[in-house]
């Protein structure tokens, strides 16, 4: 009988393979970016989650892989021994080579010092890239074109999507295989007890460098896929925001699990795609979501799903319905009230609104959610206050439901008879 995770994995692959049929062209482009972000987050998780080394500069290896790929595409033309579908191999080699050098220096230290070294390396590249125009193309970057190969033109979004999907699935399979090898298990031991590993005679520094280099190699593949999709590379790939995004995506998804970072990266990519055109405050929502996850769900979304599955196994679906409904309503109400306040304040403090108010002499109504709201009317602000109050009440109900389930489980455990030990007969 097939194990449940394997069934879910095959189902996920089937859904991903059907995306070009199910989605329009715009969402398919977003799916390509989500796949690349998922691979980048999974590569980062090998270092931060499995090896326990928090890097603040992983954009460096993503960017090196991107520029190595764009130079290879222009130099080789996507033909010969290295056709277009194999170009991400150059990104892998670029990320691996640079990761070995940077990792050798960074892993000389641990903890905060390690994180600061990785940040300094990425900042150094970000500062040098605009000056080294021969390598990084200056302000305009470097452009390229996908050449036909293997009977495919790679001119359509669908072909680019399937190429990206093939590389992401292969890379995730290799990363998972790494976790099952002795080297992968030693990498986990490096996070759990570095001093014991050193006492047992292992080369702790070499293990750290290997984890760093392998993570950088797969980050380079993600950078190469980015170039394959955009047909260009710019020094913006070294921006600190790229490093911050992969940290955020990994921890929202759950850096302690294998598929958690990929899930978080995919969800946050679609979140950005859906919200960035709607509001100027989408980065604020993204940051607030990260803070809430770290405060209330430190194991990420995968930890939430695991906890929910345990509750279902322990109490059953029907017993959990009141808790689930009250929790969903609480989240929806609090989110609605918070979004109302943020959007109103964003419009009130915008330069355009203040200029319009100065010209007219009065505060004009604010268009929001399909109607105009008066900024000075109490009826405007009672709406978010009511939503937040209702959300607080539903949160209290959800907590009471959870407490009731916990007490019921304790009573069942107490009422269950304890088996007596068998008497020994002569």
C-alpha positions in Angstrom: 0.0 0.0 0.0 1.4 3.4 -1.0 2.2 5.8 1.8 0.1 9.0 2.1 2.9 11.4 1.4 3.8 9.6 -1.8 0.2 9.8 -2.9 0.1 13.5 -2.2 3.4 14.0 -4.1 2.1 12.3 -7.2 -1.2 14.3 -7.0 0.8 17.6 -6.7 2.9 16.7 -9.7 -0.3 15.9 -11.7 -1.8 19.2 -10.8 1.4 21.1 -11.7 1.6 19.3 -15.0 -2.0 20.4 -15.8 -1.4 24.1 -15.0 -1.0 25.2 -18.6 -4.4 23.8 -19.4 -6.1 25.2 -16.3 -4.5 28.7 -16.1 -4.5 31.7 -18.5 -1.1 33.1 -19.7 -0.8 35.7 -17.0 -1.2 33.2 -14.2 1.0 30.7 -16.0 3.8 33.3 -15.9 3.2 33.7 -12.2 3.4 29.9 -11.8 6.8 29.9 -13.4 8.0 32.5 -10.9 6.4 30.5 -8.1 8.3 27.3 -9.1 11.6 29.2 -9.2 10.8 30.7 -5.8 10.0 27.3 -4.4 13.3 25.8 -5.6 15.2 28.8 -4.2 13.5 28.4 -0.8 14.1 24.7 -0.7 17.8 25.2 -1.5 18.0 27.9 1.3 16.2 25.5 3.7 19.0 23.0 3.3 21.3 25.5 4.9 19.1 27.3 7.3 16.7 24.6 8.2 18.6 21.3 8.0 22.1 22.6 8.8 20.9 25.3 11.2 23.0 28.1 9.6 21.0 31.2 9.1 22.1 33.1 5.9 21.1 36.7 5.2 22.8 36.8 1.8 21.6 33.9 -0.3 20.8 36.3 -3.2 24.5 36.2 -4.0 24.4 32.6 -5.2 21.0 33.1 -7.0 22.5 36.0 -8.8 25.8 34.3 -9.7 23.9 31.4 -11.2 21.7 33.9 -13.1 24.7 35.7 -14.7 26.6 32.5 -15.4 23.6 31.2 -17.3 23.1 34.4 -19.3 26.7 34.6 -20.3 26.6 30.9 -21.3 23.4 31.5 -23.4 25.1 34.3 -25.3 28.4 32.5 -25.7 27.1 29.1 -26.7 23.9 30.1 -28.4 22.0 27.2 -26.9 23.4 24.7 -29.3 26.1 22.0 -29.4 27.0 20.1 -26.2 25.0 22.4 -24.0 21.6 23.1 -25.6 19.0 25.5 -24.1 17.3 23.0 -21.8 20.6 22.2 -20.1 21.7 25.8 -19.6 20.7 25.8 -15.8 23.7 23.4 -15.4 25.9 26.5 -15.9 24.0 28.2 -13.1 24.5 25.2 -10.9 28.3 25.3 -11.5 28.4 29.0 -10.9 26.5 28.7 -7.6 28.6 25.7 -6.6 31.9 27.4 -7.3 31.1 30.6 -5.6 29.4 28.8 -2.7 32.6 26.8 -2.1 34.7 29.9 -1.8 32.1 31.9 0.2 31.2 29.0 2.4 34.8 28.2 3.3 35.1 31.7 4.8 31.6 32.0 6.2 31.6 28.7 8.1 34.7 29.7 10.0 32.2 31.3 12.3 28.8 30.4 13.5 25.6 32.0 14.8 25.4 35.8 14.4 28.9 36.1 13.0 28.1 33.6 10.2 24.8 35.5 9.4 26.7 38.8 9.2 29.4 37.3 6.9 26.8 36.0 4.5 25.1 39.4 4.5 28.5 41.1 3.9 29.3 38.9 0.9 25.9 39.6 -0.7 26.2 43.3 -0.1 29.7 43.3 -1.6 28.4 41.8 -4.8 25.5 44.1 -4.9 27.8 47.1 -4.6 30.3 45.8 -7.2 27.9 44.6 -9.8 26.9 48.1 -11.2 30.6 48.9 -11.5 31.7 45.7 -13.3 29.8 46.4 -16.5 31.7 43.7 -18.5 30.4 41.0 -16.2 27.0 42.3 -15.0 26.0 44.8 -17.7 25.7 47.9 -15.6 22.3 49.5 -15.1 20.7 47.9 -18.1 21.9 44.3 -17.3 22.5 41.7 -20.0 19.9 40.3 -22.4 19.8 37.0 -24.2 17.4 34.8 -26.2 16.3 31.2 -25.8 17.5 29.2 -28.8 15.5 26.3 -30.2 16.7 22.9 -29.2 15.4 19.3 -29.2 12.6 20.2 -31.6 11.2 22.9 -29.3 11.3 26.6 -29.9 10.9 27.7 -26.2 9.1 30.7 -27.5 5.9 30.1 -25.7 5.1 30.4 -22.0 3.9 26.8 -21.9 7.2 25.4 -23.0 9.1 27.6 -20.6 6.8 26.4 -17.8 7.4 22.7 -18.5 11.1 23.3 -18.7 11.1 25.1 -15.4 8.8 22.4 -13.9 11.2 19.6 -15.0 14.2 21.3 -13.5 12.4 22.1 -10.2 11.1 18.6 -9.8 14.6 17.1 -10.6 16.2 19.5 -8.1 13.7 18.8 -5.4 14.2 15.0 -5.9 18.0 15.5 -5.6 17.6 17.6 -2.4 15.3 15.0 -0.9 17.8 12.3 -1.8 20.5 14.3 -0.1 18.5 14.2 3.1 18.5 10.3 3.0 22.3 10.0 2.5 24.9 9.8 5.3 26.1 13.3 4.4 22.5 14.6 4.7 22.1 13.0 8.1 25.4 14.4 9.3 24.2 17.8 8.1 21.2 17.4 10.4 23.5 16.4 13.2 25.5 19.5 12.6 22.4 21.5 13.5 21.5 19.4 16.5 24.9 19.1 18.2 28.0 20.4 16.5 30.3 19.9 19.5 29.4 16.2 19.7 30.2 15.7 16.0 33.6 17.3 16.6 34.1 15.0 19.6 33.3 12.0 17.4 36.0 13.0 15.0 34.0 14.5 12.1 35.3 17.4 10.1 32.6 20.0 11.2 34.0 22.7 9.0 34.0 20.5 6.0 30.4 19.5 6.7 29.4 23.1 6.9 31.1 24.0 3.7 29.4 21.0 1.9 26.0 22.1 3.1 26.7 25.7 2.1 28.0 24.7 -1.4 25.1 22.3 -2.1 22.6 25.0 -1.1 24.4 27.5 -3.3 24.4 25.1 -6.2 20.6 24.7 -6.2 20.2 28.4 -5.7 22.3 28.9 -8.8 19.9 26.5 -10.7 17.0 28.7 -9.5 18.9 31.8 -10.8 19.5 30.1 -14.1 15.8 29.3 -14.5 15.1 32.9 -13.8 17.2 33.9 -16.7 15.6 31.3 -18.9 12.2 32.8 -18.1 13.1 36.5 -18.4 15.8 36.2 -21.1 17.8 38.8 -19.2 19.7 39.4 -16.0 20.2 42.6 -14.0 22.3 43.3 -10.9 19.0 43.7 -9.0 19.2 39.9 -8.4 21.8 40.7 -5.8 19.4 43.1 -4.0 19.0 42.5 -0.2 15.3 42.2 -0.8 15.9 38.9 -2.7 17.7 37.5 0.3 15.0 38.7 2.7 12.3 37.3 0.5 13.7 33.8 0.5 14.1 33.9 4.3 10.5 35.1 4.7 9.1 32.4 2.3 11.0 29.6 4.0 9.9 30.5 7.5 6.3 31.1 6.6 6.1 27.7 4.9 8.0 26.0 7.7 11.8 25.8 7.5 11.9 22.6 9.6 10.1 20.5 7.0 11.2 19.5 3.5 8.2 20.8 1.5 7.4 23.7 3.8 9.7 26.3 2.2 8.5 25.3 -1.3 4.9 25.7 -0.1 5.5 29.0 1.5 7.4 30.4 -1.5 4.6 29.3 -3.9 1.9 30.8 -1.8 3.7 34.1 -1.2 4.5 34.4 -4.9 0.8 34.1 -5.8 0.0 36.4 -2.9 2.3 39.1 -4.3 0.9 38.6 -7.8 -2.7 38.9 -6.6 -2.3 41.8 -4.1 0.5 43.9 -5.6 -1.8 45.3 -8.4 -4.6 45.9 -5.9 -2.8 47.8 -3.1 0.4 49.7 -2.5 0.6 48.3 1.0 1.1 44.6 0.0 4.7 44.6 1.4 3.2 45.7 4.7 0.8 42.7 4.6 3.6 40.4 3.7 5.7 41.6 6.7 2.7 41.4 9.0 2.0 37.8 7.9 5.6 36.9 8.6 5.5 38.4 12.1 2.2 36.6 12.9 3.6 33.3 11.7 6.7 33.7 13.8 4.7 34.7 16.9 1.9 32.1 16.8 3.0 29.4 14.3 6.8 29.2 14.6 6.7 25.9 12.7 5.1 27.6 9.7 2.1 26.6 7.6 3.2 22.9 7.5 3.3 22.9 11.3 -0.3 24.2 11.3 -1.4 21.5 8.9 0.4 18.8 11.0 -1.3 20.1 14.2 -4.7 20.1 12.5 -4.1 16.5 11.3 -3.3 15.4 14.8 -6.4 17.0 16.2 -8.5 15.2 13.5 -7.0 11.9 14.4 -7.5 12.5 18.1 -11.0 13.9 18.1 -12.6 13.4 14.7 -13.9 15.8 12.1 -17.3 16.5 13.7 -15.8 17.4 17.1 -13.5 19.9 15.4 -16.1 21.7 13.3 -16.9 24.4 16.0 -13.2 25.1 16.5 -12.5 25.2 12.8 -15.4 27.5 12.0 -14.8 29.9 14.8 -11.1 30.1 14.0 -11.8 30.8 10.3 -14.3 33.5 11.1 -11.9 35.0 13.6 -9.2 35.3 11.1 -11.5 36.7 8.4 -13.0 39.3 10.7 -9.7 40.5 12.1 -8.1 40.5 8.6 -11.0 42.5 7.3 -10.8 45.1 10.0 -7.0 45.4 9.7 -7.1 45.8 5.9 -9.8 48.5 6.2 -7.7 50.5 8.6 -4.5 50.1 6.6 -6.1 51.0 3.3 -7.8 54.0 4.7 -4.7 55.3 6.4 -2.6 54.7 3.2 -5.0 56.8 1.2 -5.3 59.5 3.8 -1.6 60.0 4.1 -0.8 59.7 0.4 0.5 62.7 -1.4 -2.3 62.8 -3.9 -5.0 62.9 -1.2 -3.3 65.6 0.8 -2.9 67.7 -2.4 -6.5 67.3 -3.3 -7.6 68.2 0.3 -5.4 71.3 0.2 -6.8 72.4 -3.1 -10.5 71.9 -2.1 -10.2 73.1 1.4 -12.1 70.1 2.8 -11.2 66.4 3.2 -12.7 64.6 0.2 -14.3 61.2 0.7 -12.1 58.2 0.3 -13.1 55.6 -2.3 -12.6 52.1 -0.9 -14.3 48.7 -1.5 -16.7 50.2 -4.0 -18.0 53.1 -2.0 -16.9 56.5 -0.7 -16.1 56.9 3.0 -15.9 60.2 4.9 -12.6 60.3 6.8 -14.1 62.4 9.6 -17.4 60.5 10.1 -17.7 58.1 13.1 -19.7 55.7 10.9 -16.6 55.1 8.8 -14.4 54.0 11.7 -17.1 52.0 13.5 -16.9 49.5 10.6 -13.3 48.3 11.3 -13.9 48.6 15.0 -16.9 46.3 14.8 -15.0 43.8 12.6 -12.0 43.8 15.0 -14.3 43.4 18.1 -16.2 40.6 16.4 -12.9 38.9 15.5 -11.8 39.2 19.1 -15.0 37.5 20.3 -14.6 34.7 17.7 -11.0 34.3 18.9 -12.2 33.8 22.4 -14.8 31.3 21.3 -12.1 29.4 19.3 -9.9 29.3 22.4 -12.8 28.0 24.5 -13.5 25.3 21.9 -9.8 24.2 21.9 -9.7 24.2 25.7 -12.8 22.0 25.8 -11.3 19.5 23.4 -8.1 19.4 25.5 -10.1 18.8 28.7 -12.2 16.1 27.0 -9.0 14.4 26.0 -7.7 14.5 29.6 -10.9 13.1 30.9 -10.8 10.2 28.4 -7.3 9.4 29.4 -8.2 9.4 33.1 -11.3 7.3 32.6 -9.5 4.8 30.4 -8.6 1.8 32.7 -4.9 1.1 33.0 -3.9 -2.5 32.3 -2.5 -4.3 35.3 0.9 -6.0 35.0 0.7 -9.7 34.5 1.5 -11.8 37.6 4.5 -14.0 37.4 3.4 -17.7 38.0 5.8 -20.1 39.6 
